[in-house]
Amino acid sequence: MRDVAVIGVGLNEKWGEIWEKSLRDLYTEAALNAIDDAGVDHIDSLYVGCMTSGLFVSQEHLGSLMADYLGQNPVPATRVESACASGGVAFRQGYLEVASGASDIVLVGGVEKMTDVSGDEATFALSAAADMEYECYQGITFPGLYALVARAHMHRYGTTPMQLAHVAVKNHKNGSLNPVAQYGFEITPQGVLDSVMVADPLHILDCSPITDGAAAAVLCPLDLAKKLSKKPPVKVLASAQATSTIALHSRKDMTWFDSTAVAAEKAYKAAGKGPKDLHVVELHDCFTIAEIVVLEALGLVERGKGGTTAESGMTALGGKIPVNTSGGLKSKGHPVGATGVAQIVEVTRQLRGESGPRQVKGAKVGLTQNMGGTGGSCVIHILEAA
Amino acid sequence: MANPAKYWREIPQRYRLEAAKCQSCGEIFFPPRLICSRCKSRKFEKIKLSDQGKILTYTVIRTGPSQFADQTPYAVGVVEMDGGGMITSQIADCEFDQLAVGQRVRVEFRRLQKQGPAGILCYGYKCVPA
């Protein structure tokens, strides 16, 4: 398999409730930004990561749609779905297509248009990432599922609501430096605890929002990167993916994301790196408790100690290992299919030194972790400044 | 919801807790499935889950989906049934501040939700403190 590099990245202008832009508008805007950033004059293939354009805007066949609107017919185009990991899995598919030699220049884009339906319909659409017949039928919601994880983690390890709140505060602090962020403003720990309770113990400010947005990246073989692009290439050191049970109640341990742990082990091995070698991490903070458990599953903190990470400043921008410098899902927003690709965009920019006020000095190695549902799927990438 | 088959085919599970026990390794699956995920055997024994169990984790849903608007706020938990089998279930008829990990519960046949403009009533299991 060939070495692969990211040579172009882009987002659409702003993430949030973007009434004027449609699903196809968002994707093509981000894709064109990535293509311009790469400076390529053609692509061989494209991927579209999107959880459920069908339930949100009643549109399927996104491969054809996006290739058409990008002016790229007849290149092959593939829709990838893995709930909230759709973007990350799409990126992995694009990576594999280049690594295998099947294509040279591949565009991967992720998009979700969530605000054309009511809040209720959006909640229903999102719940399709869980077990519809045996979890959702019973009345559980997504915040509810993560609340079950939080309660189990608090019961076993003594994690507190204040420790959860610090995760949201940290991510908002970073998001306030990100012009694309949906909620780019700071919040306080007490503000989180005082915000309306959604599912005990998760408050509304523990939960990532409903967002319209898109992100894209251009991949090519590392050998070609210097010829094609003026920007410093970022090498994909590892790409790993794993699944777990669809239902939370089928897990052996509900305080753990085994799909993250399995994918992380594979990724570290393939990259020849360990948790200590990482300079920046973008992970899937769909809820504050998710960041806490993922940090443990990535081996960045001892099992059960995830609650201390934001509280102690370990994962702050100036901390030992900055996590979610983009603002994370919480502050930047979570257009489901776009999230995994946006993580790649953030880490790529960090490794190129392009992150401005959010720059982690000397960042050379970064990790992205994207997961679907309550961890039913997980995809991890490790990137290195080439 | 025009076609009730989606609801009807889950009735053995929702009304009677019918499950499957792997004949090779004894792992219990609710709902039943075609292949054991532990040992890959395809042979199962038809069983029913016990109607008694204990709470492993719980939450109180305060912002619920519209089908449950008339029940909000309500408690939901993961319950481990005696003898095996894990379910996600509402915990009804309880004081929220008395919910606890390890609490004993038993299953009751209850109305879960109404569907569609005709308001087809959908039933299933809920747990109540034992």
Interface residues (C-beta under 8 A of the other chain):
Chain A: D120 T123 F124 S127 D131 E133 Y134 E135 Y137 Q138 G139 I140 T141 P143 G144 A147 L148 V149 A150 R151 A152 H155 V196 M197 V198 A199 D200 P201 L202 I204 A247 L248 H249 S250 M254
Chain B: E10 Q13 R14 F30 P31 L56 T57 Y58 T59 V60 I61 R62 T63 G64 P65 S66 Q67 F68 Q71 Y74 V76 G77 V78 M86 I87 T88 S89 Q90 F96 V101 L112 Q113 C122 G124
